Amino acid sequence: MTTAIKCVVWDLDDTVWDGVLLEGDRPAVRPGVADTIRALDERGILHAVASRGDRDRATAHLRAVGLLDLFVHLEVGWDAKSDAVARTATELNLGLDTVAFVDNDPSERDEVHAVLPMVRCYPETAAARLPALAEFTPDGITGESRARRTMYQAERRRRADEQTAGAHRAEFLAGLGLVMTVRRAREEDLLRVRELTVRTHQLNTTGRTYPLDELRALCADPGHEVLVATLRDRYGSYGTIGLAVSEITGTDHVLTLLLTSCRVMSRGAGGALLHHVVDRARRAGRVARAEFVPTEVNRIMMVNLRFAGFAAVGERDGVVLLEATAPGAPPPAHVLIEDADTRAARS
C-alpha cells in the first residue's frame, strides 16, 4: 500500500518558476505548477520550500506571484537540500516517508534520495501531473483537511508567541481564549476520528481502533455515545483534537476510549474532555466508569483519570476497570467547554 504524501517540498529556481532570481530574473511560474499547488492544498497536502538562494528575494517573489500564503515553511540558503528537507519534516512533525521533493536538478534529487531514501523525489516536469498520482490522492477530503494549511500557519504564530512569553506561560495560556466544543460525531467526522485512533498513542486510554463501518455503527447505536472535540483559540482552530467513545448500559456510562491529539498536550485538553464526559454521565443520572489499558507511553492518561475522580475497582484481561468515586479536581480554568448538543437542543 502506498503511503500518502502529506507535504511537498519544492525547489524554486527553474522548478516553481522558469528562471533564477540571483541572476536578476523576474521569472513567471511554470505552467501547471500553481494549479498543482492549489489542487494539493485543497486536499490537505502541505507545501514547503527547500531552495538555494537569498531568502528575502525568494519570499518577495513568492509573494509577487501570489503563492507565498500557500507555503507553510521556507528553507532558502546554501545548505544541502537533504538537510533542508529533513528540517522541514521535523518542523512540521511529519514522517519522512510522507514527504515529496520536487527539483529540476537531477544531482539535487540524487543527493536527497541518497541521504533520505524514504523521501519520494520528482523532476519539475512531473509537477503538473502530481494531482493524478495515487500517493497525492487521500482516501477522503474533509473540511478539516482543506483547512490544514491555515491550522499549521496559526500554530506557527501561536508557538512563536508562546516562546516569547517564556516564564509567563500561565498568563499566555489564560490569554489564549481556549474554547473546546464537544458534540456527537457525524458522518463527516469519521475519517478524522479514524485517523486519531490510529495515530494517537500517548494521550489514549485504551488504544482501540475502529474501521469506518464500525464507527458508523457505534454512532447510530443508542447503546453507545461517540463524542468529538474541537479546539480553538484567538489564533484560530486546532481542528478535531479529541474523541470519547462510551458504552451505555443501564445506569452505567463506561468510557471505553478517550484520546486527545498530542498537539494539544500542553493545553489541558485531555483533562477538559474527560471532565466533560464525567459531567455528561452524571447529568444523565449514570455512574461514570472507564477502561484503561496501560502501555509504555500512556501513563499520563491514568493521571488524568485520577484527577477526574476515577479509582481502580478491578481488572479484566489486562484492562483496568475504574469508577468515578470522587468529585475530582475541577477542569482546567483556561479552557471553556461548549456542549454543542445541549446548545442545539435548546435552540
N, C-alpha and C positions, 0 to 999 in steps of 0.2 A: 504493500500500500504506500502511495506517495505521500510524504509529509507535506502539509500545506505550507506555502510561503506566507510569512507574516510581515516581512519587511523587505523592500527592495532598496539596495544601496547603489546609488548612481554616481558614476564619474560625470564630470560636466563638459570639459572641452572636447569637442569632436564626438561627444556622446549624446548629452542632452541637447546641446546646441552645436551648430556647424561652424566652428572656429575656435580660436584660442584667445582668451581675454588678455593675457600678458603680452600678446603680440599687437595689441591695440585694436583688436576686432570688437565689433558690437554685434555678435552673431545672433541669428534667428534660431529659434528652437527647431530641431529636426522634425520633419513630417512624421506624424503619428505619435511622437513622444508625449506631448501634452495630453493627448487623448488617452494614452495608456495610463499616465499618472493619475488622471482624474477617474478613469474607469476602475482602477485598482483601489483607489481611495474610497470609492463608493462601496467596495466590497470589504472595507475594514483593513486593507493591507496598507501598512505604513510606508513612508518614503524617507530616505536619508541620503546624505551626500558623503562620498569619500573621493576627494579630488585634489589634484596638485594645483598650487597657485596661491593667490592672495585672498584671504577670507573676506575682507571688506569688499573687494571688487566682485567676488563671486556672489556675495549676499546682495549687493546692489543690483547686479544683473538678473539674478533670480527674481528680485522684486520688480525690475523693469519689464520682464517678460511675463509677469503675473503668476509665477509659480512658487514664490517664497513661502506662502502660507500653507502650501501642501506638503512641506517637509518638516519633520519633527526633530531632526538632528543633522548638524553640519560638521563635517571633518574636512577642512580645507587647509593644506600645508604641504610639507615635503617629506612626511613620514612614509614608510612602506604602506601600501594600500591594505595589506593584511592587518597591520596594526590598527588602521583606521576602522576597518570593518569589525574587528574584534572589540574595539572600544564602543562602537555603535551598538553591538549586540548587548554588551554589558550595561550601557546607559539605558537601553530600552527594556532590559531584563528579558531578553529573548534567547532561545537556544540557537546556536549557530546553524543547526540543520533546518531552521525556519527562515534563513536569510538568503537572499539572492543578490548577486553583484553583477552590474552591467557596465562594461567598459569597452571602448573601441580598440584598445591596445592589447594584442594577444599576450605580450610579455607580462602585462599587469594582471590579466586573468590567470595566467600560469602561476604567477607569484602567489596570488590569493589561494588558488587551488592547492598549491604545494604546502602552504602553511596551514590553511584551513580547509581541508578536503571535504568537510561536510557542507560548506557554503557552495551553492549552485551558481555557476558563472555563465553569463550570456554576452554575446557580442552586441554592439549597438544596432546591428542590422536586424536583430531579433526583437527590438523594443516594441514595434507596432503590433507584433503578434503575441506578446506575453499574455494578454487577457484571454486568449483562446486556449492556453495550455492548462492541463489538469491541475498542476501544482499551484496555479494562481486562481483556482476556482473553488472557493469554500463550499462546504456542504449546504450551508444556508446563509442568507444575508438578512440581518435583523436591523432594527433601528439603532440598536446599540453598536453593532459593528460599523454602521455608517458614521457613527459619532466617535469612533475610536481615536482618530487623529486629534480631534478637539479635546478629548479627555487626556491624552498624552500631553498636549500643549498646556492644558490647565495644570496638570501635575507638575510640569517643569516650573511654572511660575510659583506654584504652591511650595515646592521644595526649596526654591531659591529664597523665598521669604522666610521659610522655617529655619534655614541655616543662618540667615541674618538675625533672627530672633535670639539665637544662642541660648543663654541661660534663662531667658524669659519664655521658655517653651509653653509653660502652663497658660500664660497670658495669650500666647499665639493660638493655642487650642481653643481657649474660651472665646477668642475673637473670630474664629472660623465661621461661626454660624452653622454648625453641622446639623443637618436635618436627615433623619432616617425615615423613609416611608416604607411601611410593611403592608403587604396585601396578599391575597390568594394568587397563586401562579395562574397564568393564562397560556393559551397555546403559543403566543408569540414569545413567551419567556423560556420555552422548553429547551431550545438549543443552547442558550446561555446557562441554564440550570445544569444541563448535562455536562457542559464544559467545566463548570465549577466543581462538580463531583469528581471528575477525572483529574483535575489539575490541583485541587486544594488538599493538602495533606496535614500541614501543621495546625491550622485552625479548623479542625474537623473532629467531631466526637466519635464517629464510628467507621468512617472510611467507605461507607456503602456507595455504590454507583448504580445507576439505573439506565437501561436503554430508553429511548424516547417513548416507545409504546407503553412501557411500564409507568413512566412518569405521567403520561396522558391518562392512564387508568387510575392512578393514585389521585390525580386532580379531580376526577369525576366520581370517586368513591366517597360517599358520605361518612365512611368509617376512617377516613384519612384527611389530613389537612396539610397542604403543601403551600408554604408561605415563601415569598421572595422579598428581599430588602434591597432598596436602592439608597444611595447616599449622595448628598450634595452639600456644597458649602459656597462661600462667597466667590470662589474661583470658578465653580462650575460643578458638573456632575462627575461622580466616580463610576456611574453606571450601576448595574446589578451586582452587589457585592456579597449578598448573604442568602442562605437557604435554610429553611427549617421544615422537616418532614415529621409529622406526628401521626400516631395511630390512636384513634379514639374508641375506647371500649367501655361501655357502661359509664362509670364515674371516673375512669382513668384517662388521662391525657398523656400518652407516652411519646416522648421525643426520641425518635429513632435515628435522626441525623440532624445535626446543626453544624453549619460551616460558615465561615466568612473569608473573603479573599485576603491573602497575606498582604496585599497592597494597602489595606486599611488597618493593619495590626496595631499601629500606634495611635489610632483614632478612638479606640474603645468600642468598636462596632460589635465585636463578639459579645461582650457583656451587655450592651444595649439590646441586641436582638434576643438574647437569652432571657433577659428580664421581661421583655415584651411577651414572649411565648408563655412564661410562667403566669404573668398577669392575665393574659388572654384565657388560659385554662381556669384560673381561679374565678374570673368573672363569669365563666360558664358553669361554675359550681363543680368543677372537676379537680381531681388530685393530680398535680403535676409530677410526672415521673420522667426518667430519662435512661437511655442506654449509653454506655461508654465502652469503647474498645481501645485499650491502651496500646500505643505504638512508641517507637523511639523518638518521635518528633511532636506528638500532640499533647504533651503534658499540660501545656497552657490551657487547653480546653477543660481539663479537670479542675484547674484553678478557677476558671470562670464558673463552672458548675457549683463549686463550693461557695464562692462569693454570692451566688444567686440563691443559696439556702439549701442546695441538694446535699444529701448524705447517702453513702452507700448502704444498701439494705440487703444485698445478696449478689450472687454471681451465677451465671449460667453459660456454659460452653465458651468460656473466655470473655463473655460480655458482662461488664459490671452494671448492676441494676441500682438506680438511685431514685430517691424521692425527695421532693422539696418539703422538708420538715420544719424549716425555719424561715422567717421573713426574708433573710438575706440582706446584703448591703444594697443601698439604693443604686439605681442605674447611673452611669456617668452623667454628671450635671451638664457637661458641654455638648451633649447630643440630645436634640429634640426628636421625639419619636412621634410620627404621624401614623395612625391606623387608617389606611385608605378604605378598608372595608366598612368600618364604622362610619366614616365620613360619608361614603356613598349611600349607606342605608338611611342616613339622616336627611339626605338631600332629595 
